């Protein structure tokens, strides 16, 4: 898995590629914490090249979401692959934040 994180003003962009699973969930959480500490108000996540997200990865994302929204932040999945899009819809994550397909 690789994670690219960049900033422009109060907006952060995180691009996740590969498989997000128990082996690399701590790295994912570390990068999310960087966003929390940065003062960014918006986080756009690109999951188009993310092949799969395990329950641990989803748990890390939900914990981050709770903290980020609590600080006034907004999260959006700007691109996702079809399987990730369907997974997020099944789990009703699209009711918490915007999830876009491709």
BELMO-V18584 format. One record per backbone hydrogen bond with DSSP energy under -0.5 kcal/mol. CO is the residue of the C=O (numbers start at 1). NH is the residue of the N-H. E is the energy in kcal/mol with one decimal. If there is no record, write none. Layout:
# BELMO-V18584
co=CO nh=NH e=E
co=CO nh=NH e=E
This chain:
# BELMO-V18584
co=2 nh=17 e=-2.6
co=4 nh=15 e=-2.7
co=6 nh=13 e=-2.8
co=8 nh=11 e=-1.6
co=10 nh=41 e=-2.5
co=10 nh=42 e=-2.0
co=11 nh=8 e=-2.9
co=12 nh=44 e=-2.8
co=13 nh=6 e=-2.3
co=14 nh=16 e=-0.5
co=14 nh=46 e=-3.1
co=15 nh=4 e=-2.5
co=17 nh=2 e=-2.1
co=18 nh=20 e=-0.5
co=18 nh=51 e=-2.6
co=18 nh=52 e=-0.9
co=19 nh=21 e=-0.8
co=20 nh=54 e=-2.8
co=21 nh=24 e=-1.1
co=21 nh=25 e=-0.9
co=24 nh=28 e=-1.8
co=25 nh=29 e=-2.6
co=26 nh=30 e=-2.3
co=27 nh=31 e=-2.2
co=28 nh=32 e=-2.2
co=29 nh=33 e=-2.6
co=30 nh=34 e=-1.6
co=31 nh=35 e=-1.4
co=32 nh=36 e=-2.1
co=33 nh=37 e=-2.5
co=34 nh=38 e=-1.2
co=35 nh=39 e=-0.8
co=35 nh=40 e=-0.8
co=36 nh=39 e=-0.6
co=41 nh=74 e=-2.2
co=42 nh=12 e=-2.8
co=43 nh=45 e=-0.5
co=43 nh=76 e=-2.3
co=44 nh=14 e=-2.9
co=45 nh=47 e=-0.7
co=45 nh=78 e=-1.6
co=45 nh=79 e=-1.0
co=46 nh=16 e=-2.3
co=47 nh=50 e=-1.2
co=47 nh=81 e=-0.9
co=49 nh=18 e=-2.4
co=49 nh=51 e=-0.6
co=52 nh=20 e=-3.0
co=54 nh=58 e=-2.2
co=55 nh=59 e=-2.3
co=56 nh=60 e=-2.3
co=57 nh=61 e=-2.1
co=58 nh=62 e=-2.5
co=59 nh=63 e=-2.3
co=60 nh=64 e=-2.2
co=61 nh=65 e=-2.7
co=62 nh=66 e=-2.2
co=63 nh=67 e=-1.9
co=64 nh=68 e=-3.4
co=65 nh=69 e=-2.8
co=66 nh=70 e=-1.6
co=67 nh=71 e=-0.9
co=68 nh=71 e=-0.6
co=68 nh=73 e=-2.9
co=69 nh=72 e=-1.9
co=74 nh=43 e=-2.6
co=75 nh=98 e=-0.7
co=76 nh=45 e=-2.8
co=76 nh=78 e=-0.9
co=77 nh=100 e=-2.4
co=79 nh=47 e=-3.3
co=80 nh=102 e=-2.6
co=81 nh=85 e=-2.7
co=82 nh=86 e=-2.6
co=83 nh=87 e=-2.3
co=84 nh=88 e=-2.7
co=85 nh=89 e=-2.1
co=86 nh=90 e=-2.7
co=87 nh=91 e=-2.3
co=88 nh=93 e=-2.6
co=88 nh=94 e=-0.9
co=89 nh=92 e=-1.0
co=92 nh=95 e=-1.4
co=93 nh=96 e=-1.7
co=93 nh=97 e=-2.0
co=98 nh=77 e=-2.9
